């Protein structure tokens, strides 16, 4: 994979699960946008699948690498997610974003907090 610069960040991205996010990058490197999850929860009353996200990119001009971090607060059971990763160019020239995420759901007590955080990975590709 080749390296990608900050120009590779703004736009629409979709992950392997079908979740879609739209990112806009300001000159300061701040990211704003929205994230629409394709993942369902056990709660069948879940209606809100889209939430705002905020974050930052950091581009190393010398190496032409771009790292990314963003987070969102879900209305679904009061949980929060945080993503961190890097944007690359695949051999065919398309952009790919590799991320690791944390999802923290509310625990009813300090003693139950030990299993309130899930961790995973997603690969996002730019939407045409």
Buried (B, 14 or more C-beta within 10 A) or exposed (E): EEBBBBEBBBBEBBBEEEBBBBBEBEEEBEBBBBBBBEEEBEEEEBEEBBBEBEBBBEBEEEEBBBEBBBBBEBEBEEBBBBBBBBBBBEEEEEBBBBBEBBBBBEEEEEEEEEEEEEEEEBBBBBEE
